[in-house]
Amino acid sequence: MAASGLSLTEWVVLALVGEAATHGFAVARELQSGSDLGRILTVHRPLVYRALDRLGDAGLVEESATEPGDAGPTRTIMRTTRGGKAALKQWFERPVNHVRDLRIEFLIKLRLTERCGNDAQALVDAQRRELAPTFDLLAEALPDDVVDQWRRHNAIAARTFLDHL
């Protein structure tokens, strides 16, 4: 599996492992409902472990150590590989293609970028450029039906949000 074929969940799990070597249980805790990242994207523990397996099969993460679990089995510590780090760098720089993807993918990229103490302005600028034609098209349209109205108002709100950033 190439990095370009990763699901959003797999990208987020890879990003969390990229922050610091960690184990699946800790990643699942970061993505549980009500957590900071879970407010954007909630991922249940079995899906985190499935993502780690797929990332390992793709050569993007690897086992680095083991440690005893608090009350359960030994935990396998995972770290990103050189290829995983390169793929993450590209993912963080790549804007989303649709206004609808701002809600989860773009927002989680912003939050993860903040967590690492990095400047997100390049991503924001790239996102603004990527969606500018869509924003222009939807802002000029005078929609007749409710779906078009919804899309137009979402585009206006998204443009305002990006301008605010």
C-alpha positions, 0 to 999 in steps of 0.5 A, a space after each residue: 500500500 502506498 502512502 497515498 492510499 492511506 485512510 484519514 484514520 491511518 494518517 492521523 495514527 501515523 501523525 500521532 506516532 510521528 509526534 513521539 514513539 508510542 503504543 496503540 493504547 496511547 494513540 487510542 486514548 488520544 482519539 477517544 470521544 471527548 479528547 482534544 483530537 477526538 472532538 474532531 475525529 473519534 477512532 475506537 481502539 480496534 481501528 487504531 490497532 488495524 491502522 498500526 498494522 496497515 502502517 507497519 505493512 506499508 513500512 511507515 511505522 516499525 516496532 522500536 521497543 516493548 514495555 509492560 502494560 499497566 494491567 494487561 499485556 506487554 505494549 509494543 512501542 511504534 515509531 515512524 520510519 524514514 519513509 513514514 516521516 517523509 509521507 507525513 511531511 507531504 500530507 501536512 503540506 497538502 490541502 484538502 480538495 473539497 470544502 466538506 473536508 475542511 471539517 475533519 481533515 483540515 481541522 485535524 491537520 491544524 490541531 496536530 500542527 499546533 501540538 507540534 509547535 509548528 506554524 500552520 500558515 503555509 497550510 492555511 495559505 495553500 488551502 485558501 489557494 486550493 479552494 479559491 475557485 470553489 469559493 468564487 463559484 459558490 459565492 457568485 451562484 444564486 442557488 435555487 434549491 436547498 442543497 445548493 444553498 447549503 453548499 454556498 453558505 458552507 463555502 462562505 463560512 469556510 472562506 471566512 474561517 480561513 481568512 480568520 486564520 
